[in-house]
Amino acid sequence: MSKVTRLRHALPLSHDVNAAVSALDKAIADAVDAAKEAGLPQGLIVGLLHGHAHAQTHQMVIE
């Protein structure tokens, strides 16, 4: 977990970090919109997002 940065210690965030967060947020929102338009059930979308969040959290904790 040595690569995890607490944001309150890194403030203010650099322009590059802000741009990356904005791009990630937009990509997630666009993917969710596309999934909804394709007819995926909302529960499946939420479950997939939750699974990825859990997997990434696990990866951060074990590193």
N, C-alpha and C positions, 0 to 999 in steps of 0.2 A: 504494500500500500504506500510505498515511498514516493510514487509518482502522482499521488493525489494531492491537489492543491486546494486549500481552503480559500474560497474566493475573498473572504474578508481580509485575508493577509496579502492578497494580490491586488487589492484595489488601489488606484483605479486600473481597470483592465485596459490592455492595449487595444488599438484600433483593429489589429489583426484578430484578436480574440473576439471582440465584439462582432466583427464581420463573419467570423466562423460560426458563432452562436446564431446570428441572424440567418445565415445560409442553412444551417442545420434545422432551425425552426421552420423555415419556409419549405425545405425538402420534406420534412415530416408532415406538415399541413397539406402539401400538394399530394403526397402519397395517400394520406387518409381520404382526401377528397376523391382521388381516383378510385380508391377501393370502394367507397360509398357508391360512386357512379357505376361501378362494375357490378354492384349488387351484393357485395359481401355483407353478411350480417354484422351489425355494430358490435355485438359481443365477440365475434371472431377478431375484428380489428383491435379491440381493446385487449383481448387475450394475447394477440401477437405483440403488441407494444409492451404489455406488461412482461411478457417472456423475455423480450430483448433487454428491457431495463433490468430485469433480475439477473440475466446472464452477464451484462456489463458490470453490474455491481459486484457480482461474485468474482469476476475476473480482476477487478480492482482490489478486492479484499485479499485474494490469494497471492498477488504479486509482491 
